[in-house]
Amino acid sequence: MANENLGAAKQAKNDEFYTQYADIEKEMNAYLDYDQDAFKDKTVLLPCDDPEWSNFTRYFAQNFQRFGMKKLISTSYAYDSKHLTAPWQPTLFESDSPHYDKKKSPAKGKIFTLDCDQNGNDKIDINDLQWEYLDGDGDFRSREIQPLLSEADMVVTNPPFSLFREFLSWVINARKQFSVIGNMNAITYKEVFPLIRDNKTWLGPSISSGDREFEVPDSYPLEAAKSRISKDGRRYLNIKGIRWFTNIEHGRRHQPLQLMNMEDNLRYNRKLIKALGGAKEYRQYDNYDGIDVPFTDAIPAGYKGLMGVPISFLDKYNPEQFQIFGITQSWDDPTGLKQVIYPTQVQVSKNGKRSQVKKLNDGAAIQIKEPPSDSTYYEVNEKTFIKPYVRVLIRKNPGEKHEG
Ligand SMILES: C[S@@+](CC[C@H](N)C(=O)[O-])C[C@H]1O[C@@H](n2cnc3c(N)ncnc32)[C@H](O)[C@@H]1O
């Protein structure tokens, strides 16, 4: 099997992916590079965590003093609510603690807090974390967690993938700073894209390609080709399409993309030339007043019209350089960018199978002269179309100075 895709992680049992310390450090360092006081005097909430061994808790507890933080709050979700197959086993940290309660242990969430030196060694670090059981299971949507969200300035976590939309709305509605891990396909969700379009959420800078390795529980079946078990028996899985979603400033989103003009792209950009298959111009959409730009590095510098670009453009998006107008998804039609709604179409698949569909209305349509032999196409109104992958619709920012 190829890399495990986060799409497969929709069921609750597949929500147990634990983030590596180095991945957290890299992203937080980018915020600190931009603003060394990014966490100063802040209360940081880490929900959906397992504070006894979470790298999020470890990272912020270890850096608490250096960052000048005010308070760290970390909460976990009860074992019983996770519906895991492996039997419950409290950690030694918990079972050796005077707070340990055999009955509460699997049924309750936990809260860990850090705000002062507890052990009198004049340092505030991971050894000063205080903990107790929550009254409930630690569900981030529960009433018990709500006041913790209100108290926090910032929320940082890798939330359960199956509840990503809900989690992001939870944080956004509370108007908090946040940095959370998700799959880049979330960009296309109707709950997420408008936040990106309106510059209320953007992608973090530390992951923009490739896979990321996450630790998984012992019970997780490791069939994926890209997985490993470490010498000490810990199990890791590579997951592709991971991104940080954030509203914390960082430097990369203010760096302009260096681009060639249209003429040079058509002459020198090999990927573009290949994709155009002999055509001498960028392809125009039939249902939007815009051109298709199949690769971010093929965006023509200085072009003033509407352009459809792949969602990976957002890894390079600089709001001073470009403006986002929409996305080629039917839920975004009310923005008025779409100019044509097609009647039922005939979809001709790669193997020649013909079926009646409405799919062309959920994307950009490019009219072609000759039907392709190696990919799906659509017939409607006596014309033939192909539908590229979902595109983000952008324009050069009129105030933008950089031509390149
Ligand atoms: C993707 S894991 C990440 C764990 C940790 N934040 C990390 O990155 O190492 C998400 C965690 O959220 C927990 N979870 C699932 N549903 C939850 C809910 N409704 N409220 C709070 N936590 C939940 C899962 O059990 C899981 O431990």
The ligand as an SDF file (V2000), in Angstrom:
LIG
                    3D

 27 29  0  0  0  0  0  0  0  0999 V2000
   -4.1990   13.1770   16.3060 C   0  0  0  0  0  0  0  0  0  0  0  0
   -4.1570   12.7550   18.0100 S   0  0  0  0  0  0  0  0  0  0  0  0
   -2.9520   13.8670   18.5520 C   0  0  0  0  0  0  0  0  0  0  0  0
   -2.5230   13.7170   19.9580 C   0  0  0  0  0  0  0  0  0  0  0  0
   -1.5100   14.7830   20.3920 C   0  0  0  0  0  0  0  0  0  0  0  0
   -2.0910   16.1050   20.2940 N   0  0  0  0  0  0  0  0  0  0  0  0
   -0.2640   14.7100   19.5690 C   0  0  0  0  0  0  0  0  0  0  0  0
   -0.1840   15.3070   18.5280 O   0  0  0  0  0  0  0  0  0  0  0  0
    0.6690   14.0110   19.9520 O   0  0  0  0  0  0  0  0  0  0  0  0
   -5.6940   13.4270   18.5360 C   0  0  0  0  0  0  0  0  0  0  0  0
   -6.0820   13.0780   19.9630 C   0  0  0  0  0  0  0  0  0  0  0  0
   -7.3830   13.6460   20.2460 O   0  0  0  0  0  0  0  0  0  0  0  0
   -8.1650   12.6850   20.9640 C   0  0  0  0  0  0  0  0  0  0  0  0
   -9.5920   12.9790   20.7430 N   0  0  0  0  0  0  0  0  0  0  0  0
  -10.4590   12.3490   19.9140 C   0  0  0  0  0  0  0  0  0  0  0  0
  -11.6750   12.9100   20.0040 N   0  0  0  0  0  0  0  0  0  0  0  0
  -11.5680   13.9250   20.9010 C   0  0  0  0  0  0  0  0  0  0  0  0
  -12.4860   14.8550   21.4220 C   0  0  0  0  0  0  0  0  0  0  0  0
  -13.7520   14.8830   21.0170 N   0  0  0  0  0  0  0  0  0  0  0  0
  -12.0410   15.7590   22.3310 N   0  0  0  0  0  0  0  0  0  0  0  0
  -10.7490   15.7470   22.7410 C   0  0  0  0  0  0  0  0  0  0  0  0
   -9.8200   14.8730   22.2790 N   0  0  0  0  0  0  0  0  0  0  0  0
  -10.2350   13.9630   21.3650 C   0  0  0  0  0  0  0  0  0  0  0  0
   -7.7390   11.3740   20.3810 C   0  0  0  0  0  0  0  0  0  0  0  0
   -8.0530   10.3380   21.2670 O   0  0  0  0  0  0  0  0  0  0  0  0
   -6.2280   11.5960   20.2020 C   0  0  0  0  0  0  0  0  0  0  0  0
   -5.5210   11.2460   21.3540 O   0  0  0  0  0  0  0  0  0  0  0  0
  1  2  1  0
  2  3  1  0
  2 10  1  0
  3  4  1  0
  4  5  1  0
  5  6  1  0
  5  7  1  0
  7  8  2  0
  7  9  1  0
 10 11  1  0
 11 12  1  0
 11 26  1  0
 12 13  1  0
 13 14  1  0
 13 24  1  0
 14 15  1  0
 14 23  1  0
 15 16  2  0
 16 17  1  0
 17 18  1  0
 17 23  2  0
 18 19  1  0
 18 20  2  0
 20 21  1  0
 21 22  2  0
 22 23  1  0
 24 25  1  0
 24 26  1  0
 26 27  1  0
M  CHG  2   2   1   9  -1
M  END
$$$$
